[in-house]
Amino acid sequence: MPTQDDNIYEIVNWDAYFENAQSRKYNKLRWVPVPNKHDGLTYKLLMDSPKGPEIFAAWILIIEVASKCTPRGILIKSDGQPHNPKSLNIITSAPEKLFEEAFAYLRKCGWIQQLQDRSQCTTSTLPARYHRATTVLLQEGKKEGKKERKKEKKHTVIKSKDNDDQIFADEFNKTIWKIYPKRNPHPEGKNDGLLKYIARRKSGMPFADAEKACKSYAFYLKKENTLPRFIMQCGKFFGEKLHYAEFINKPVDSEGEYNDRF
């Protein structure tokens, strides 16, 4: 019968909270993006608990260790054995007892969970579409950028030369541009947004992901009361840095608001 140390644990919603457009470009990380939100209910309850600050410190160390695991977000060592309080103590020099208390609390609050399907340990935590899109972009490099800049200078409306371009343009004009948040009542940058959107669709981005990312970004701006001048231009959102990917898996409830996590 497996013991607690035999269990493999994963950080819940790793891809949504601890990956961004930059981190997805790398197989190995020397840093990890961490949300800086401090008004979530679960975070408040943690800080009100007797050892809240100590457990939160252990949580950050666990995140840092998980960012170096393969796949990221799953607490597993390079030899396939699960990380446990003792191994985390060896790696980070933080007390083993602290990690024992942290594991118990984090499981209870839902920030980590036992991995049910161990086959996930042999695959990447990131959806294949991100790897495909990133690989294509890196291969295209400056070539794609130069082509797009030449089109932007002409300030002409794109006329599709093939059926796929026309389909992508129709998607953008009929759906994406209508739901994407605008900076002002007379927004600029539609042509640039269209160019970048078509480029992403050709590199493998599904329409459903683009639509969800736009809606999630709009919900995020509303929740954060973002001033119009700070809204990202559509062309940048679908640009080479893949900012849209940060919002694909952002969890929202039935009313379109972000669920509290931190």
C-alpha positions in Angstrom: 0.0 0.0 0.0 1.5 3.3 -1.1 2.5 5.8 1.7 2.1 9.5 1.7 5.6 9.9 0.3 4.7 7.7 -2.7 2.1 10.1 -3.8 2.8 12.6 -6.6 1.4 16.1 -6.1 0.7 18.8 -8.6 0.0 22.5 -8.3 -3.6 23.1 -9.3 -4.1 25.2 -12.5 -0.3 25.6 -12.9 -0.6 26.7 -16.5 -3.2 29.5 -15.7 -1.3 31.0 -12.7 2.4 30.3 -13.1 3.0 30.4 -16.8 2.9 33.4 -19.2 3.8 34.2 -22.8 7.5 34.4 -21.9 7.8 31.3 -19.8 6.1 29.2 -22.4 9.0 29.9 -24.8 11.5 28.0 -22.6 11.9 24.3 -21.7 13.8 25.2 -18.5 13.2 28.2 -16.3 15.5 30.1 -14.0 12.5 32.2 -12.8 8.8 31.7 -12.4 5.9 34.2 -12.7 3.9 34.4 -9.4 0.6 36.3 -9.0 0.9 39.4 -6.8 -2.7 39.4 -5.6 -3.2 39.6 -1.9 -7.0 40.1 -1.5 -8.2 36.5 -2.3 -10.3 34.7 0.4 -8.0 31.7 0.5 -5.0 33.9 1.0 -6.7 35.9 3.7 -7.6 32.7 5.6 -4.1 31.4 5.3 -2.6 34.6 6.7 -5.1 34.5 9.6 -4.0 30.9 10.5 -1.4 30.4 13.3 1.5 29.6 10.9 0.2 31.4 7.8 3.3 33.4 6.9 5.5 30.3 7.3 3.2 28.1 5.2 3.1 30.8 2.5 6.9 31.0 2.4 6.9 27.2 2.0 4.3 27.6 -0.8 6.6 29.9 -2.7 9.5 27.5 -2.4 7.3 24.7 -3.6 6.3 26.8 -6.7 10.0 27.5 -7.4 10.9 23.8 -7.2 7.9 22.9 -9.3 9.0 25.3 -12.0 12.2 23.3 -12.4 10.4 19.9 -12.6 9.6 18.0 -15.8 6.8 18.5 -16.5 6.5 21.9 -14.8 3.9 22.1 -12.0 4.2 18.5 -11.0 6.3 17.8 -7.9 8.5 15.0 -9.3 12.2 14.5 -9.3 14.4 13.7 -12.4 14.5 10.0 -11.4 10.7 9.8 -11.5 10.3 9.7 -7.8 7.9 12.2 -6.1 9.1 15.2 -4.2 8.2 15.1 -0.5 9.0 17.2 2.5 12.4 15.6 3.0 13.5 16.2 -0.6 12.2 19.7 -0.5 14.2 20.3 2.7 17.4 19.0 0.9 16.8 21.3 -2.1 15.8 24.5 -0.3 17.3 24.1 3.2 13.9 25.0 4.7 12.8 22.8 7.6 11.2 19.5 6.7 8.6 20.0 9.4 7.5 23.2 7.6 6.9 21.4 4.4 4.9 18.7 6.2 2.6 21.4 7.6 2.5 23.2 4.3 1.5 20.0 2.4 -1.3 19.3 4.8 -2.7 22.9 4.6 -2.2 23.3 0.8 -4.1 20.0 0.1 -6.9 21.2 2.3 -7.3 24.6 0.6 -6.9 23.1 -2.9 -3.7 24.7 -4.0 -2.1 21.3 -4.5 -3.7 18.0 -5.2 -2.6 14.3 -5.6 -1.9 13.4 -9.2 -4.4 10.7 -10.3 -2.9 9.9 -13.7 0.8 9.2 -13.5 1.1 9.1 -17.3 1.0 12.9 -17.2 4.5 12.8 -15.7 5.9 11.8 -19.1 4.2 14.6 -21.1 4.4 18.4 -21.0 2.0 20.4 -18.8 1.6 22.9 -21.6 -0.9 22.2 -24.4 0.8 21.1 -27.6 -0.6 24.1 -29.5 1.6 26.4 -27.4 4.7 24.5 -28.4 3.7 24.4 -32.1 3.0 28.1 -32.1 6.2 29.0 -30.3 8.3 26.7 -32.6 6.8 28.3 -35.7 7.4 31.8 -34.5 11.0 31.2 -33.5 11.7 29.6 -36.9 10.1 32.5 -38.7 11.9 35.1 -36.6 12.7 38.4 -38.2 11.3 37.2 -41.6 7.7 37.3 -40.4 8.3 40.6 -38.6 9.7 42.3 -41.7 6.8 41.1 -43.9 4.2 42.3 -41.4 5.9 45.7 -41.0 5.8 46.2 -44.8 2.1 45.5 -44.8 1.5 47.9 -42.0 3.3 50.7 -43.8 1.0 50.4 -46.8 -2.1 51.0 -44.7 -4.2 49.0 -47.0 -7.0 46.6 -46.2 -5.9 43.0 -46.6 -7.4 41.2 -49.6 -7.0 37.5 -49.1 -5.1 35.6 -51.7 -6.4 32.2 -50.5 -9.5 30.8 -48.8 -7.8 30.4 -45.4 -6.9 34.1 -45.2 -10.5 35.0 -46.1 -11.9 32.7 -43.4 -9.5 34.1 -40.8 -10.3 37.7 -41.8 -14.1 37.0 -41.5 -13.5 35.5 -38.0 -11.7 38.6 -37.0 -14.2 41.1 -38.4 -17.3 39.3 -37.4 -16.3 38.1 -33.9 -12.9 38.9 -32.5 -12.8 42.6 -33.2 -16.3 43.0 -31.8 -15.5 41.4 -28.5 -12.0 42.7 -28.1 -11.9 45.7 -25.6 -11.1 49.0 -27.2 -9.2 52.0 -25.9 -11.7 54.6 -27.1 -15.0 54.9 -29.0 -13.1 55.3 -32.2 -10.4 52.6 -31.9 -7.3 52.4 -34.1 -5.2 49.5 -34.9 -7.8 47.2 -36.5 -5.6 46.5 -39.5 -2.6 45.7 -37.3 -4.8 43.4 -35.2 -6.1 41.6 -38.3 -2.5 41.0 -39.5 -1.4 39.6 -36.3 -4.5 37.5 -35.8 -4.1 35.9 -39.3 -0.5 35.2 -38.5 -1.4 33.4 -35.2 -4.2 31.4 -36.9 -1.7 30.2 -39.6 0.7 29.2 -36.8 -1.9 26.9 -35.2 -3.9 29.1 -32.8 -7.5 27.7 -32.6 -10.3 30.2 -33.1 -11.9 29.0 -29.8 -8.8 30.0 -27.9 -8.7 33.4 -29.5 -12.3 34.0 -28.7 -11.9 32.8 -25.1 -8.7 34.9 -24.6 -10.5 38.1 -25.7 -13.4 37.5 -23.4 -11.1 36.6 -20.5 -9.0 39.8 -21.1 -12.2 41.9 -21.1 -13.3 40.4 -17.8 -9.8 41.0 -16.4 -9.9 44.7 -17.4 -13.3 45.1 -15.9 -12.3 43.4 -12.6 -9.1 45.5 -12.3 -10.9 48.7 -13.3 -8.2 49.3 -15.9 -8.1 52.8 -17.5 -8.7 52.8 -21.2 -5.3 54.1 -22.1 -3.7 51.0 -20.5 -5.7 48.5 -22.6 -3.4 46.5 -24.8 -3.7 47.1 -28.6 -5.2 44.2 -30.4 -2.1 43.8 -32.6 0.1 43.4 -29.5 -2.3 41.0 -27.9 -2.0 38.6 -30.9 1.6 39.6 -31.6 4.8 37.5 -31.6 5.0 37.5 -27.8 1.7 35.5 -27.6 0.1 37.7 -24.9 -3.2 36.2 -25.7 -2.0 32.8 -24.4 -1.9 34.2 -20.9 -5.7 34.5 -20.9 -6.9 31.3 -22.5 -7.1 29.3 -19.3 -7.9 32.1 -16.9 -10.7 30.6 -14.8 -13.9 32.7 -14.7 -17.2 31.9 -13.0 -20.7 31.9 -14.5 -20.9 35.6 -14.1 -17.7 36.3 -15.9 -15.6 37.2 -12.8 -12.3 35.7 -11.9 -12.5 33.1 -9.1 -10.5 34.0 -6.0 -7.3 32.0 -5.7 -4.7 34.1 -3.9 
